[in-house]
Amino acid sequence: MRSDTNKLSFGPFFHYHFFKWIGLWFQSVGAMFFYLILALIPVVALLNQGGLLDNIRNSLVDYSVVIPYGTDLAVSLISGLIIAPFAYVFIGFMLELFGRVYEDIYLVGENMLETVKSKFLSLFCN
């Protein structure tokens, strides 16, 4: 007999559904970043045809911020934008996987608790 109370849960934030929802949220944000970058490729290509990006780049050369290892801030931001969607999707998969494993452990533990309770009651109630 299964009860409606979550005996093995540690509150709503540690319930397995929370990890699955957060994992799906991270995956959707990562996909959104990825599609945003894909959508910006033609825009950047069109801007580059008119030489607008070259003018912006040349005007920012004097004010560019140099970070360690000799890379420019713009290169770091661009590489971060390329890596971020994959990182978000990976974190989302890991959180969802943790939620699914936690769900399995939770349900097995709840079933074991019910079995032990019924065996214990059957010993003393008969």
Secondary structure in CASP SS format (residue, H / E / C, confidence):
PFRMAT SS
TARGET T0000
AUTHOR 0000-0000-0000
METHOD secondary structure of the structure
MODEL  1
M C 1.00
R C 1.00
S C 1.00
D C 1.00
T C 1.00
N C 1.00
K C 1.00
L C 1.00
S C 1.00
F C 1.00
G C 1.00
P H 1.00
F H 1.00
F H 1.00
H C 1.00
Y H 1.00
H H 1.00
F H 1.00
F H 1.00
K H 1.00
W H 1.00
I H 1.00
G H 1.00
L H 1.00
W H 1.00
F H 1.00
Q H 1.00
S H 1.00
V H 1.00
G H 1.00
A H 1.00
M H 1.00
F H 1.00
F H 1.00
Y H 1.00
L H 1.00
I H 1.00
L H 1.00
A H 1.00
L H 1.00
I H 1.00
P H 1.00
V H 1.00
V H 1.00
A H 1.00
L H 1.00
L H 1.00
N H 1.00
Q H 1.00
G C 1.00
G C 1.00
L H 1.00
L H 1.00
D H 1.00
N H 1.00
I H 1.00
R H 1.00
N H 1.00
S H 1.00
L H 1.00
V H 1.00
D C 1.00
Y C 1.00
S C 1.00
V C 1.00
V E 1.00
I E 1.00
P H 1.00
Y H 1.00
G H 1.00
T E 1.00
D E 1.00
L H 1.00
A H 1.00
V H 1.00
S H 1.00
L H 1.00
I H 1.00
S H 1.00
G H 1.00
L H 1.00
I H 1.00
I H 1.00
A H 1.00
P H 1.00
F H 1.00
A H 1.00
Y H 1.00
V H 1.00
F H 1.00
I H 1.00
G H 1.00
F H 1.00
M H 1.00
L H 1.00
E H 1.00
L H 1.00
F H 1.00
G H 1.00
R H 1.00
V H 1.00
Y H 1.00
E H 1.00
D H 1.00
I H 1.00
Y H 1.00
L H 1.00
V H 1.00
G H 1.00
E H 1.00
N H 1.00
M H 1.00
L H 1.00
E H 1.00
T H 1.00
V H 1.00
K H 1.00
S H 1.00
K H 1.00
F H 1.00
L H 1.00
S H 1.00
L H 1.00
F H 1.00
C H 1.00
N C 1.00
END
